């Protein structure tokens, strides 16, 4: 458990080390209230595909935090990210670090822990992470977590081969070697919320091995947070190429979602989607006068709304992921040709997701609608 005395000690320790944290500490000490938090130790979890926690939203997320604790968490997040930016690391490295610190210390610079563990990442002097004084310096602790050519000896993130290809929780575990390897995944949504509040760009590209000594693994590219490695929703599944012959059909069936007409294949897809996906908000036929190449006026496409810009709404992201994944995994039976969602497009021909280019520049991909962040587009053969 953490109480206000613990946080007061933690803030005091940091205040002598960083001007940025002095400001955070000064604000945090005003009206600091006692609170009860989940302990950072002893949290396990069922391992699932890609090490994402099961069935979010639910009981796998951090409790909602406001007030003084969140102010301090944002301040420490900024320090961690400043170290990553100075290194030239991608936004994904910052996210892994924030998820790790949330699990280990609730993103607090505490001066105690399991055995001799200390600080943001609960690093231990006895296993070579540094002296007590060094570990309690958040800048040093972040540098140590990220690793590289400088001491300490335990491998940090950049020393882990192929870490960008791992899920966030697997990358965190590769550094921490925790007895609870899946526990980091449960902090993803909170880490992203803190990052947004701190003005941190988690989509930032960079060198994932910046500062590493020796050769880097071949074939690795820098990048921000991939939309395909995301536990906010269910993560997007690529599936596989879909082979088959889908004869051309005309729009001869009344569209149950609008006043237009759609193909028999689209009509069957609509019926099945409504039966297997709950509470759909869907429109199919549309004149789409601004885009004569669209499948909508041909009766071969549907848009499924998720209710909000999913970049700012985790429930919308979850809903969109569910729709997109269902569309991809059933494409071989329904005749889905491509799916566009969350700035990505999936093709039945390749069985892969790639960045969406706005239909060759026709749509603004930074816009919620143009980038398909507020709806999933499904086109059929």
Buried (B, 14 or more C-beta within 10 A) or exposed (E): EBEBEBBBBBBEBBBEBBEBBBEBBEBBBEEBEEBEBBEBBEBEBEBBEBBBBBEBEEEBBBEEBEEBBBBBBBBBBBBBBBBBBEBBBBBBBBBBBBBBBBBBBBBBBBBEBEEBBBBBBBBBBEEEBBEEEBBBBBBBBBBBBBBBEEEBEBBBBBBBBEBBBBBBBBBBBBBBEBEBBBBBBBBBBBBBBBBBBBEBBBBBBBBBBBBBEEEEBEEBEBBBBBBBBBBBBBBBBBBBEBEEEBEEBEBEBEBEBBEBBBBEBBBBBBEBBBEEBEEBEBBBBBEBEEBEEBBBBBBBBBBBBBBBBBBEBBBBBBBBBBBBBBBBEBBBEBBBBBBBBBBBBBBBEEBBBEEBEBBEEEBEBEEBEBBBBBBBBBBBB
